[in-house]
């Protein structure tokens, strides 16, 4: 269940980061920024960490995954997660067949 919920929020975050990157009307920009903030809080709740946890963040570059964990935290904690090329942990990777 955690995986499905994280994938849901990943997809929602991808929609908002893509809209913000492509440019949108001012009122929609505010909507997408607020959506990303709410997603960040929800993801932290799902993971059982504080809403302002410094190691969990949303990447605003729509070319990759949105829900990430800072690489320094992963190295310090010895946690194992799927990672991107920058070393950031990916919270909701898509392993489905294309």
Backbone as a chain_set.jsonl record, in Angstrom:
{"seq": "XXXXXXXXXXXXXXXXXXXXXXXXXXXXXXXXXXXXXXXXXXXXXXXXXXXXXXXXXXXXXXXXXXXXXXXXXXXXXXXXXXXXXXXXXXXXXXXXXX", "coords": {"N": [[0.806, -1.19, 0.0], [1.935, 1.265, 0.758], [3.736, 1.733, -1.321], [1.978, 2.091, -3.522], [0.619, 4.414, -2.722], [2.723, 6.251, -2.59], [3.491, 6.224, -5.294], [1.199, 7.345, -6.406], [1.317, 9.987, -5.372], [3.735, 10.7, -6.497], [3.091, 10.775, -9.246], [1.19, 12.856, -9.232], [2.818, 14.958, -8.374], [4.597, 15.048, -10.512], [2.871, 15.95, -12.524], [2.358, 18.583, -11.652], [4.974, 19.713, -11.536], [5.687, 19.571, -14.2], [3.753, 21.24, -15.387], [4.472, 23.684, -14.197], [7.02, 24.005, -15.241], [6.517, 24.193, -17.981], [5.23, 26.547, -18.119], [2.558, 28.456, -17.014], [-0.626, 30.009, -16.394], [-0.774, 32.686, -13.979], [-2.51, 32.23, -11.728], [-2.754, 29.48, -11.903], [-0.148, 28.727, -11.52], [0.239, 29.321, -8.819], [-1.591, 27.473, -7.76], [-0.36, 25.007, -8.505], [2.076, 25.191, -7.111], [1.139, 25.223, -4.465], [-0.04, 22.714, -4.454], [2.218, 21.059, -4.666], [3.416, 21.614, -2.207], [1.482, 20.529, -0.446], [1.639, 17.844, -1.229], [4.245, 17.249, -0.414], [3.957, 17.375, 2.385], [2.087, 15.291, 2.785], [3.55, 13.062, 1.869], [5.634, 12.992, 3.731], [4.103, 12.434, 6.009], [3.187, 9.854, 5.338], [5.607, 8.497, 5.421], [6.271, 8.756, 8.032], [7.804, 10.834, 9.084], [8.861, 14.13, 10.145], [7.059, 16.957, 8.865], [8.705, 18.931, 7.92], [11.047, 17.655, 7.316], [14.41, 17.651, 6.508], [15.683, 15.994, 4.687], [13.93, 14.87, 2.876], [12.518, 15.711, -0.194], [10.957, 17.561, -2.91], [11.723, 17.324, -6.188], [11.851, 19.789, -8.569], [12.372, 19.618, -11.227], [11.017, 18.438, -14.08], [12.01, 16.377, -15.638], [12.829, 14.117, -14.385], [12.327, 11.887, -11.579], [10.133, 13.029, -8.977], [9.758, 12.812, -6.138], [12.086, 12.67, -3.713], [15.057, 11.694, -1.817], [17.677, 13.135, -0.033], [21.045, 12.633, -1.024], [23.223, 12.74, 0.788], [22.041, 12.157, 3.247], [21.23, 9.534, 2.785], [23.728, 8.261, 2.503], [24.821, 8.701, 5.068], [23.024, 7.34, 6.684], [23.056, 4.741, 5.858], [20.956, 3.627, 4.445], [19.189, 1.877, 1.904], [18.156, 2.671, -1.237], [16.58, 2.913, -4.442], [18.375, 4.823, -6.773], [18.977, 7.983, -8.461], [21.005, 9.353, -11.144], [22.374, 11.382, -9.907], [22.704, 10.508, -7.378], [20.678, 10.829, -5.601], [18.05, 9.511, -3.577], [15.252, 7.713, -4.773], [11.932, 7.871, -4.073], [9.604, 6.753, -5.142], [9.965, 4.883, -7.465], [9.28, 3.805, -10.837], [8.815, 0.665, -11.786], [7.455, -0.73, -13.614], [6.697, -2.472, -16.675], [7.21, -0.96, -19.845]], "CA": [[0.0, 0.0, 0.0], [2.802, 2.442, 0.794], [4.252, 1.916, -2.676], [0.917, 2.647, -4.367], [0.355, 5.784, -2.299], [3.86, 7.065, -3.018], [3.398, 6.364, -6.758], [0.114, 8.296, -6.653], [1.836, 11.325, -5.123], [4.771, 10.937, -7.513], [2.416, 11.176, -10.487], [0.611, 14.187, -9.016], [3.93, 15.913, -8.336], [5.091, 15.165, -11.892], [1.927, 16.817, -13.249], [2.555, 19.978, -11.248], [6.3, 20.202, -11.938], [5.647, 19.748, -15.657], [2.97, 22.453, -15.66], [5.267, 24.847, -13.804], [8.144, 24.119, -16.179], [6.003, 24.597, -19.287], [4.643, 27.882, -18.006], [1.105, 28.432, -16.856], [-1.172, 31.272, -15.89], [-0.352, 32.991, -12.609], [-3.349, 31.549, -10.736], [-2.435, 28.047, -11.964], [1.174, 28.582, -10.917], [0.02, 29.261, -7.366], [-2.245, 26.188, -7.504], [0.617, 23.922, -8.591], [3.027, 25.337, -6.007], [0.459, 24.759, -3.255], [-0.195, 21.265, -4.595], [3.506, 20.447, -4.326], [3.589, 21.729, -0.755], [0.605, 19.525, 0.182], [2.202, 16.529, -1.52], [5.394, 17.088, 0.469], [3.45, 17.076, 3.731], [1.472, 13.952, 2.744], [4.618, 12.062, 1.743], [6.294, 12.902, 5.04], [3.181, 11.712, 6.899], [3.236, 8.432, 4.971], [6.897, 7.938, 5.826], [6.417, 8.887, 9.481], [8.827, 11.827, 9.428], [8.329, 15.485, 10.307], [6.694, 17.601, 7.6], [9.828, 19.756, 7.464], [12.247, 16.815, 7.286], [15.293, 18.254, 5.51], [16.224, 15.033, 3.725], [12.882, 14.53, 1.917], [12.195, 16.906, -0.97], [10.356, 17.4, -4.227], [12.536, 17.851, -7.265], [10.974, 20.542, -9.464], [12.754, 19.366, -12.62], [10.092, 17.382, -14.508], [12.645, 15.346, -16.465], [13.113, 12.942, -13.576], [11.386, 11.641, -10.495], [9.879, 14.205, -8.144], [9.895, 12.535, -4.704], [13.47, 12.239, -3.523], [15.756, 11.753, -0.537], [19.024, 13.669, -0.263], [22.086, 11.613, -1.075], [24.038, 12.778, 2.006], [21.296, 11.446, 4.284], [21.307, 8.101, 2.471], [25.084, 7.773, 2.829], [24.999, 8.738, 6.523], [22.123, 6.403, 7.359], [23.249, 3.406, 5.276], [19.699, 3.138, 3.882], [19.318, 1.486, 0.508], [17.038, 3.05, -2.092], [16.876, 3.127, -5.852], [18.932, 6.175, -6.88], [19.158, 8.562, -9.785], [22.421, 9.534, -11.482], [22.955, 12.335, -8.969], [22.842, 9.854, -6.087], [19.489, 11.049, -4.773], [17.153, 8.374, -3.443], [13.954, 7.855, -5.417], [10.936, 7.293, -3.173], [8.534, 6.027, -5.837], [10.365, 4.562, -8.844], [8.331, 3.028, -11.639], [9.48, -0.526, -12.299], [6.547, -1.435, -14.515], [7.142, -2.611, -18.062], [6.631, 0.097, -20.69]], "C": [[0.855, 1.262, 0.0], [3.325, 2.747, -0.604], [3.206, 2.575, -3.572], [0.619, 4.098, -4.005], [1.49, 6.711, -2.731], [3.84, 7.271, -4.53], [2.302, 7.363, -7.127], [0.632, 9.734, -6.481], [2.959, 11.69, -6.093], [4.131, 11.437, -8.809], [1.816, 12.562, -10.369], [1.711, 15.262, -9.004], [4.501, 16.119, -9.743], [4.177, 16.065, -12.722], [2.184, 18.287, -12.924], [3.919, 20.509, -11.664], [6.356, 20.419, -13.444], [4.89, 21.013, -16.027], [3.775, 23.705, -15.323], [6.429, 25.067, -14.773], [7.678, 24.64, -17.533], [5.433, 26.01, -19.284], [3.131, 27.774, -17.94], [0.66, 29.789, -16.32], [-0.809, 31.449, -14.414], [-1.176, 32.256, -11.555], [-3.092, 30.033, -10.743], [-1.056, 27.783, -11.373], [1.043, 28.452, -9.402], [-0.62, 27.93, -6.98], [-1.229, 25.047, -7.494], [1.657, 24.002, -7.473], [2.412, 24.864, -4.691], [0.239, 23.253, -3.283], [1.095, 20.551, -4.208], [3.78, 20.522, -2.83], [2.749, 20.673, -0.026], [1.136, 18.11, -0.047], [3.389, 16.264, -0.603], [4.987, 16.719, 1.883], [2.88, 15.661, 3.781], [2.531, 12.857, 2.679], [5.341, 11.899, 3.073], [5.408, 12.179, 6.05], [3.22, 10.213, 6.611], [4.504, 7.756, 5.473], [7.152, 8.042, 7.326], [7.538, 9.814, 9.9], [8.163, 13.191, 9.535], [8.08, 16.118, 8.945], [7.818, 18.472, 7.048], [11.153, 18.973, 7.456], [13.177, 17.304, 6.171], [15.803, 17.282, 4.445], [15.209, 14.577, 2.681], [12.542, 15.803, 1.142], [11.538, 16.543, -2.292], [11.25, 18.096, -5.234], [11.609, 18.531, -8.266], [11.351, 20.402, -10.931], [11.911, 18.197, -13.129], [10.726, 16.282, -15.347], [12.966, 14.076, -15.687], [12.04, 12.746, -12.526], [11.277, 12.87, -9.594], [10.169, 13.952, -6.665], [11.264, 11.92, -4.421], [13.939, 12.376, -2.081], [17.182, 12.218, -0.828], [20.072, 12.574, -0.132], [22.934, 11.578, 0.193], [23.356, 12.028, 3.144], [21.362, 9.942, 4.04], [22.669, 7.53, 2.838], [25.277, 7.686, 4.332], [24.166, 7.68, 7.237], [22.293, 4.959, 6.901], [21.941, 2.79, 4.794], [19.919, 2.828, 2.405], [18.026, 1.838, -0.23], [17.516, 3.066, -3.535], [17.33, 4.577, -5.989], [18.975, 6.653, -8.324], [20.65, 8.78, -10.019], [23.119, 10.518, -10.553], [23.146, 11.755, -7.577], [21.657, 10.048, -5.159], [18.629, 9.791, -4.736], [15.806, 8.684, -4.07], [12.93, 7.142, -4.546], [9.897, 6.436, -3.89], [8.942, 5.724, -7.292], [9.294, 3.707, -9.531], [9.083, 1.858, -12.264], [8.588, -1.312, -13.251], [7.135, -1.488, -15.915], [6.494, -1.512, -18.887], [5.775, -0.478, -21.761]], "O": [[0.528, 2.229, -0.689], [3.35, 3.906, -1.019], [3.519, 3.516, -4.3], [0.39, 4.922, -4.89], [1.244, 7.828, -3.185], [4.137, 8.366, -5.007], [2.468, 8.144, -8.064], [0.41, 10.588, -7.34], [3.112, 12.853, -6.465], [4.591, 12.418, -9.393], [1.917, 13.364, -11.298], [1.535, 16.344, -9.564], [4.847, 17.239, -10.117], [4.658, 16.855, -13.534], [2.221, 19.13, -13.82], [4.016, 21.654, -12.106], [7.006, 21.354, -13.912], [5.335, 21.775, -16.885], [3.761, 24.677, -16.079], [6.771, 26.208, -15.083], [8.37, 25.441, -18.162], [5.188, 26.591, -20.342], [2.513, 27.068, -18.737], [1.467, 30.596, -15.859], [-0.568, 30.475, -13.701], [-0.62, 31.718, -10.597], [-3.202, 29.382, -9.704], [-0.824, 26.726, -10.787], [1.66, 27.584, -8.785], [-0.233, 27.324, -5.98], [-1.232, 24.217, -6.585], [2.072, 22.97, -6.946], [3.069, 24.191, -3.897], [0.322, 22.592, -2.248], [1.06, 19.546, -3.499], [4.324, 19.581, -2.252], [3.233, 20.008, 0.89], [1.082, 17.273, 0.854], [3.523, 15.162, -0.07], [5.599, 15.853, 2.507], [3.161, 14.913, 4.717], [2.416, 11.838, 3.36], [5.626, 10.777, 3.491], [5.905, 11.395, 6.859], [3.279, 9.4, 7.533], [4.484, 6.6, 5.895], [8.125, 7.487, 7.836], [8.157, 9.615, 10.945], [7.039, 13.383, 9.071], [8.802, 15.847, 7.986], [7.877, 18.722, 5.844], [12.232, 19.554, 7.574], [12.769, 17.365, 5.011], [16.303, 17.714, 3.406], [15.592, 13.955, 1.69], [12.305, 16.851, 1.741], [11.559, 15.393, -2.73], [11.501, 19.298, -5.143], [10.673, 17.904, -8.76], [10.712, 21.007, -11.792], [12.076, 17.074, -12.654], [10.037, 15.337, -15.733], [13.339, 13.065, -16.282], [10.977, 13.363, -12.58], [12.222, 13.65, -9.473], [10.769, 14.801, -6.006], [11.557, 10.8, -4.838], [13.328, 13.055, -1.256], [17.815, 11.739, -1.769], [19.998, 11.713, 0.745], [23.329, 10.499, 0.635], [24.019, 11.338, 3.919], [21.532, 9.165, 4.979], [22.759, 6.446, 3.415], [25.837, 6.708, 4.828], [24.568, 7.181, 8.287], [21.725, 4.049, 7.506], [21.819, 1.566, 4.737], [20.748, 3.456, 1.747], [16.947, 1.357, 0.115], [18.707, 3.215, -3.808], [16.733, 5.469, -5.385], [19.003, 5.863, -9.268], [21.468, 8.423, -9.171], [24.343, 10.484, -10.431], [23.684, 12.421, -6.692], [21.629, 9.498, -4.058], [18.496, 9.091, -5.74], [15.28, 9.787, -3.917], [13.046, 5.94, -4.308], [9.367, 5.491, -3.306], [8.339, 6.244, -8.231], [8.524, 2.995, -8.886], [9.895, 2.048, -13.169], [8.925, -2.428, -13.647], [7.963, -0.658, -16.29], [5.337, -1.166, -18.649], [5.208, 0.265, -22.564]]}, "num_chains": 1, "name": "protein.A"}
